């Protein structure tokens, strides 16, 4: 039995936080052995440009041809099928769940988001994957959160992504979302662009502060929604959130943690939550007003949706070719 002082920081982190691989690269997932994995249009696009995924692209194209329909229908079927093909491959390696994202272009349409989520689950089931091993990723717009509320009631569990503001976290918890993915690094990016000379290391990182606040709020008020920090820029952010329910980490940062032998201090725990934020269920008008008042969250949410939509369109062009 290895003692903690013999463990690298990735091993230590896995003892207090569920580590999730933020990649569609099957080789990286196999190497780092996370419990769960998560993908998005950007990661799927990157994977699809790798020659070893060519057979999956061909399979997705063939599937779409058998389904028929308009060019738009076939592109949607190709994209959805490819996402579930890669998801299934990943599930053969990991013991936990795969997060698969709804088309970002549906972020402001509750019913279309529900329909797409049900379609992804159906495709997974056709491939023999139990729905309990899938999380549907949805942008944390008001419409997306409302879709998650209905999906959770129907037994389809959700990962609410592109989360930057506290109001989004409040609404997700109230909706009964299974999991949220607050984007640590993108919050830092926004602040660094405006204060390039500020010290944002460690606990001074605004992304770390945001996730810590959400974590304490959830634990203090008894919410079951899982907090999974995402989008890290450096291992200092990960170290500052050690003990968070889950952290989804890119392969390069997993490797960096695995190379460090120093002790890793636990920073977050349910026993020491102590939130000063009162419990509040936001109506739509209150949610939109609070989000509007948070320039960072408003801008990063919009930017994230635009970029995921752009990568989705690029992926579709690749599949069409």
C-alpha positions as CSV (number, residue, x, y, z in Angstrom):
1,X,0.0,0.0,0.0
2,X,1.4,3.3,-1.1
3,X,1.4,6.1,1.5
4,X,0.2,9.6,0.6
5,X,3.8,11.0,0.5
6,X,4.6,8.4,-2.1
7,X,1.7,9.4,-4.3
8,X,1.7,12.0,-7.1
9,X,-0.8,14.8,-6.9
10,X,-3.1,13.1,-9.4
11,X,-3.3,10.1,-7.2
12,X,-4.0,12.2,-4.2
13,X,-6.6,14.2,-6.0
14,X,-8.5,11.1,-7.0
15,X,-8.8,10.2,-3.3
16,X,-10.9,13.3,-2.6
17,X,-12.4,14.4,-5.9
18,X,-13.8,12.4,-8.8
19,X,-11.5,13.1,-11.7
20,X,-13.1,13.4,-15.2
21,X,-11.2,13.5,-18.5
22,X,-12.0,16.6,-20.5
23,X,-11.2,15.1,-23.9
24,X,-12.5,12.9,-26.7
25,X,-9.1,11.3,-27.1
26,X,-9.5,7.6,-26.3
27,X,-5.8,7.0,-25.9
28,X,-5.5,9.8,-23.3
29,X,-8.5,8.5,-21.4
30,X,-7.0,5.0,-21.3
31,X,-3.7,6.5,-20.0
32,X,-5.1,8.5,-17.1
33,X,-8.0,6.2,-16.1
34,X,-10.6,8.8,-15.0
35,X,-13.9,7.8,-13.6
36,X,-16.0,9.8,-16.1
37,X,-15.3,11.7,-19.3
38,X,-16.9,14.6,-21.0
39,X,-17.0,15.8,-24.6
40,X,-18.2,18.9,-26.5
41,X,-18.4,20.0,-30.2
42,X,-14.8,21.4,-30.0
43,X,-13.4,18.2,-28.6
44,X,-15.4,16.1,-31.1
45,X,-14.1,18.2,-33.9
46,X,-10.5,17.8,-32.7
47,X,-11.0,14.0,-32.4
48,X,-12.6,13.8,-35.9
49,X,-9.5,15.3,-37.5
50,X,-7.4,12.4,-36.1
51,X,-6.9,9.6,-38.6
52,X,-7.7,6.9,-36.1
53,X,-11.3,8.1,-35.9
54,X,-11.8,7.8,-39.6
55,X,-13.8,4.5,-39.3
56,X,-16.2,6.2,-36.9
57,X,-16.8,9.1,-39.3
58,X,-17.5,6.6,-42.1
59,X,-19.9,4.7,-39.9
60,X,-21.7,7.9,-39.0
61,X,-22.0,8.8,-42.7
62,X,-23.4,5.4,-43.5
63,X,-25.9,5.6,-40.7
64,X,-27.2,8.9,-41.9
65,X,-27.6,7.6,-45.4
66,X,-29.8,4.8,-44.2
67,X,-32.0,7.3,-42.3
68,X,-32.6,9.4,-45.4
69,X,-34.3,12.8,-45.2
70,X,-33.1,16.2,-46.2
71,X,-29.4,17.3,-46.2
72,X,-30.0,19.0,-42.9
73,X,-31.6,15.9,-41.4
74,X,-28.7,13.7,-42.6
75,X,-26.1,16.1,-41.2
76,X,-27.9,16.1,-37.8
77,X,-28.0,12.3,-37.9
78,X,-24.3,12.1,-38.8
79,X,-23.3,14.4,-36.0
80,X,-25.5,12.8,-33.3
81,X,-24.4,9.3,-34.3
82,X,-20.7,10.3,-34.3
83,X,-21.1,11.8,-30.8
84,X,-22.6,8.6,-29.5
85,X,-20.1,6.3,-31.3
86,X,-17.2,8.2,-29.7
87,X,-19.1,8.2,-26.4
88,X,-19.6,4.4,-26.5
89,X,-15.9,3.9,-27.3
90,X,-15.0,5.9,-24.2
91,X,-17.5,4.1,-22.0
92,X,-15.7,0.8,-22.8
93,X,-12.7,2.3,-21.0
94,X,-14.1,4.2,-18.1
95,X,-16.2,2.8,-15.2
96,X,-18.5,5.9,-15.0
97,X,-20.4,8.2,-17.3
98,X,-19.9,10.1,-20.5
99,X,-21.3,13.6,-21.0
100,X,-22.6,14.3,-24.5
101,X,-23.6,17.8,-25.6
102,X,-26.8,19.0,-27.2
103,X,-26.2,21.2,-30.3
104,X,-25.4,24.7,-29.0
105,X,-27.7,26.2,-31.7
106,X,-30.6,24.9,-29.6
107,X,-29.5,26.8,-26.5
108,X,-32.6,29.1,-26.5
109,X,-35.2,26.5,-27.4
110,X,-36.4,24.4,-24.5
111,X,-38.5,21.9,-26.5
112,X,-35.8,21.4,-29.2
113,X,-33.2,20.8,-26.5
114,X,-35.5,18.1,-24.9
115,X,-36.1,16.5,-28.3
116,X,-32.3,16.4,-29.0
117,X,-31.5,15.0,-25.6
118,X,-34.1,12.2,-26.1
119,X,-32.6,11.5,-29.5
120,X,-29.1,11.1,-28.1
121,X,-30.3,8.8,-25.4
122,X,-32.2,6.7,-28.1
123,X,-29.0,6.5,-30.2
124,X,-27.0,5.3,-27.1
125,X,-29.7,2.7,-26.4
126,X,-29.5,1.4,-30.0
127,X,-25.8,0.8,-29.3
128,X,-26.5,-1.1,-26.1
129,X,-25.5,1.7,-23.7
130,X,-27.7,2.1,-20.6
131,X,-29.0,5.7,-20.2
132,X,-27.8,5.7,-16.6
133,X,-24.2,6.0,-18.0
134,X,-24.9,9.1,-20.0
135,X,-25.2,12.8,-19.0
136,X,-26.7,15.2,-21.5
137,X,-24.8,18.5,-21.6
138,X,-26.9,21.6,-22.0
139,X,-25.9,25.3,-22.0
140,X,-27.0,27.1,-18.8
141,X,-29.4,29.5,-20.4
142,X,-32.9,29.9,-18.9
143,X,-34.3,27.7,-21.7
144,X,-31.6,25.1,-21.2
145,X,-32.1,25.0,-17.5
146,X,-35.9,24.6,-18.0
147,X,-35.2,21.7,-20.4
148,X,-33.0,20.1,-17.8
149,X,-35.8,20.4,-15.2
150,X,-38.1,18.4,-17.5
151,X,-35.5,15.9,-18.6
152,X,-34.5,15.2,-15.0
153,X,-38.2,14.5,-14.1
154,X,-38.3,12.1,-17.1
155,X,-35.2,10.2,-15.8
156,X,-32.6,11.7,-18.2
157,X,-29.8,13.2,-16.1
158,X,-28.1,16.4,-17.2
159,X,-24.8,18.3,-17.1
160,X,-25.4,22.0,-17.2
161,X,-22.4,23.6,-19.0
162,X,-21.2,27.0,-20.0
163,X,-21.9,28.1,-16.4
164,X,-20.2,31.4,-15.3
165,X,-22.5,33.2,-12.9
166,X,-23.9,32.5,-9.5
167,X,-27.5,33.0,-10.8
168,X,-27.0,30.2,-13.3
169,X,-25.8,27.9,-10.4
170,X,-28.9,28.9,-8.3
171,X,-31.3,28.1,-11.1
172,X,-29.6,24.8,-12.0
173,X,-29.9,23.6,-8.4
174,X,-33.5,24.7,-8.2
175,X,-34.2,22.7,-11.4
176,X,-32.7,19.6,-9.9
177,X,-29.9,19.3,-12.4
178,X,-27.7,16.3,-11.7
179,X,-24.4,18.2,-12.3
180,X,-23.1,21.6,-13.3
181,X,-19.8,22.5,-15.0
182,X,-18.7,26.0,-14.0
183,X,-15.9,27.1,-16.3
184,X,-13.0,28.2,-14.1
185,X,-10.4,29.1,-16.8
186,X,-12.8,31.1,-18.9
187,X,-13.8,33.3,-16.0
188,X,-10.1,33.9,-15.3
189,X,-9.6,34.8,-19.0
190,X,-12.2,37.5,-18.8
191,X,-10.7,39.1,-15.7
192,X,-7.1,38.9,-17.0
193,X,-8.0,40.6,-20.2
194,X,-9.3,43.6,-18.1
195,X,-6.6,43.5,-15.3
196,X,-3.5,42.0,-16.9
197,X,-1.2,43.0,-14.0
198,X,-3.4,41.7,-11.2
199,X,-2.3,38.7,-9.1
200,X,-4.8,35.9,-9.9
201,X,-2.9,33.0,-8.6
202,X,-4.3,30.3,-6.2
203,X,-7.2,31.5,-4.1
204,X,-7.1,34.9,-5.9
205,X,-8.3,33.3,-9.1
206,X,-11.9,34.6,-9.8
207,X,-12.8,31.3,-11.4
208,X,-11.7,29.4,-8.3
209,X,-13.6,31.9,-6.1
210,X,-16.8,31.4,-8.2
211,X,-16.7,27.6,-8.0
212,X,-15.9,27.7,-4.3
213,X,-18.9,30.0,-3.7
214,X,-21.2,27.7,-5.6
215,X,-19.9,24.6,-3.8
216,X,-20.4,26.1,-0.4
217,X,-23.9,27.3,-1.4
218,X,-24.9,23.8,-2.5
219,X,-23.5,22.0,0.5
220,X,-24.9,24.6,3.0
221,X,-28.4,24.4,1.6
222,X,-28.5,20.7,1.0
223,X,-28.7,20.6,-2.8
224,X,-27.8,17.2,-4.4
225,X,-26.5,18.8,-7.6
226,X,-22.9,17.9,-8.2
227,X,-20.3,20.6,-8.8
228,X,-17.7,19.8,-11.4
229,X,-15.1,22.5,-12.1
230,X,-14.1,22.7,-15.7
231,X,-12.0,24.6,-18.2
232,X,-8.7,24.9,-16.3
233,X,-5.8,27.1,-17.4
234,X,-3.2,25.8,-14.9
235,X,-2.8,23.2,-12.2
236,X,-2.9,26.0,-9.5
237,X,-6.6,26.3,-10.2
238,X,-7.1,22.5,-9.8
239,X,-5.0,22.5,-6.6
240,X,-7.1,25.4,-5.2
241,X,-10.3,23.3,-5.8
242,X,-9.0,20.0,-4.4
243,X,-12.0,18.3,-2.7
244,X,-14.6,19.7,-5.1
245,X,-17.2,17.0,-6.0
246,X,-15.7,16.5,-9.5
247,X,-13.1,18.2,-11.7
248,X,-12.9,17.7,-15.5
249,X,-9.3,18.1,-16.6
250,X,-7.5,18.1,-19.9
251,X,-4.8,15.5,-20.6
252,X,-1.9,18.0,-20.4
253,X,-2.9,19.1,-16.9
254,X,-3.5,15.5,-15.8
255,X,0.0,14.7,-16.9
256,X,1.4,17.7,-15.0
257,X,-0.4,16.6,-11.8
258,X,0.9,13.1,-12.2
259,X,4.5,14.5,-12.4
260,X,4.3,16.2,-9.0
261,X,5.1,14.4,-5.8
262,X,4.3,17.1,-3.2
263,X,1.4,16.8,-0.8
264,X,-1.9,18.0,-2.0
265,X,-4.0,20.0,0.5
266,X,-7.8,19.6,0.5
267,X,-9.4,23.0,0.0
268,X,-13.1,22.1,-0.2
269,X,-15.2,19.7,1.9
270,X,-18.9,19.4,2.8
271,X,-18.1,19.7,6.5
272,X,-16.6,23.1,6.1
273,X,-19.0,24.8,3.6
274,X,-20.5,27.7,5.5
275,X,-22.1,29.7,2.7
276,X,-23.2,33.3,3.5
277,X,-25.6,33.3,0.5
278,X,-29.3,32.7,1.4
279,X,-31.2,30.0,-0.5
280,X,-33.2,31.5,-3.3
281,X,-35.3,30.0,-6.2
282,X,-35.1,32.5,-9.1
283,X,-38.1,33.2,-11.3
284,X,-37.3,33.8,-15.0
285,X,-37.3,37.6,-14.6
286,X,-35.0,37.5,-11.6
287,X,-32.6,35.1,-13.3
288,X,-32.4,37.2,-16.4
289,X,-31.9,40.4,-14.4
290,X,-29.1,38.8,-12.3
291,X,-27.4,37.4,-15.3
292,X,-27.7,40.7,-17.1
293,X,-26.0,42.4,-14.2
294,X,-23.0,40.1,-14.4
295,X,-21.1,41.3,-17.4
296,X,-18.5,38.5,-17.3
297,X,-21.2,35.7,-17.2
298,X,-23.3,37.3,-19.9
299,X,-20.4,37.8,-22.2
300,X,-18.8,34.4,-21.6
301,X,-22.1,32.5,-22.0
302,X,-22.8,34.2,-25.3
303,X,-19.2,33.6,-26.5
304,X,-19.3,30.0,-25.5
305,X,-22.5,29.3,-27.3
306,X,-21.2,31.0,-30.4
307,X,-17.9,29.1,-30.4
308,X,-19.5,25.7,-29.8
309,X,-22.0,26.4,-32.6
310,X,-19.1,27.4,-34.9
311,X,-17.3,24.1,-34.1
312,X,-20.5,22.2,-34.6
313,X,-20.9,23.7,-38.1
314,X,-17.2,22.9,-38.9
315,X,-17.7,19.3,-37.7
316,X,-20.8,19.0,-40.0
317,X,-18.8,20.3,-43.0
318,X,-16.2,17.6,-42.2
319,X,-18.8,14.9,-42.0
320,X,-20.5,16.1,-45.2
321,X,-17.2,15.9,-47.0
